[in-house]
Amino acid sequence: MKVIIFGSGGQLGTKVSGLLRQRGHSVVDYNSKDCDFTSQNLKSGLKKIGLEDFRLIVNCAGLIDGGFNTFDKIFNVNVIIFQ
């Protein structure tokens, strides 16, 4: 199965990516250098990736602070961006 993982550079993403590879899946990793979840251009960037080519999309990316000091801003970066 072809899988894309966002946040593959973090602790959870590294584990998930490794487990999926061990089970024979084709995994494409994206980390913060590849895809900036705080960017206003993220949605257009996701369209360029071609998400429809993947059977499974895993989001292990998360932002706790990074200058976003309100719950709403953190929620938007971690959750709303994929709607």
C-alpha distance (Angstrom), angle and dihedral (degrees) to the residues before:
residue distance angle dihedral
M1 . . .
K2 3.81 . .
V3 3.82 110.7 .
I4 3.80 132.8 -178.9
I5 3.80 119.4 -157.0
F6 3.79 123.5 -162.9
G7 3.80 114.6 -159.9
S8 3.79 92.8 28.4
G9 3.81 92.0 152.0
G10 3.79 94.6 64.5
Q11 3.79 130.0 81.9
L12 3.81 96.6 -94.7
G13 3.80 95.3 39.0
T14 3.80 92.4 50.7
K15 3.81 91.5 52.5
V16 3.81 94.6 45.3
S17 3.80 92.1 47.3
G18 3.80 92.3 49.6
L19 3.80 93.8 47.8
L20 3.79 93.0 49.4
R21 3.80 91.4 49.1
Q22 3.81 91.0 49.2
R23 3.80 87.9 55.2
G24 3.79 91.2 53.7
H25 3.78 101.3 -103.0
S26 3.80 123.8 144.6
V27 3.80 105.1 -117.3
V28 3.81 129.1 -167.2
D29 3.81 112.5 -165.1
Y30 3.79 125.8 -150.7
N31 3.79 122.0 -175.9
S32 3.80 133.5 175.8
K33 3.81 91.6 -78.2
D34 3.80 91.3 55.8
C35 3.78 99.3 41.2
D36 3.80 125.6 19.4
F37 3.79 109.7 -152.1
T38 3.79 90.9 -167.4
S39 3.80 92.3 59.2
Q40 3.78 121.6 107.7
N41 3.82 87.6 -140.0
L42 3.79 95.7 57.8
K43 3.80 96.8 106.8
S44 3.79 93.0 53.6
G45 3.81 89.0 45.4
L46 3.80 90.8 53.3
K47 3.81 89.9 53.4
K48 3.81 89.6 55.6
I49 3.81 91.0 54.2
G50 3.79 90.7 61.9
L51 3.78 100.3 -129.5
E52 3.79 90.6 -174.8
D53 3.83 87.7 73.6
F54 3.80 91.1 66.8
R55 3.78 126.2 82.5
L56 3.82 92.3 -157.9
I57 3.81 131.6 26.6
V58 3.81 115.7 -163.2
N59 3.80 121.3 -169.0
C60 3.80 111.7 -159.3
A61 3.80 92.1 152.3
G62 3.73 117.9 113.8
L63 3.75 140.2 166.8
I64 3.77 123.1 -152.0
D65 3.78 102.5 173.3
G66 3.79 122.0 -23.4
G67 3.78 91.7 152.4
F68 3.79 92.8 -51.7
N69 3.77 100.1 119.5
T70 3.80 101.9 172.8
F71 3.76 130.1 73.5
D72 3.82 92.2 -125.3
K73 3.79 93.7 55.4
I74 3.81 93.0 47.1
F75 3.82 91.0 46.1
N76 3.81 91.4 50.9
V77 3.81 92.9 52.1
N78 3.82 94.8 44.9
V79 3.81 102.4 37.0
I80 3.80 118.2 6.6
I81 3.82 95.5 52.6
F82 3.82 91.2 76.7
Q83 3.78 97.5 51.6
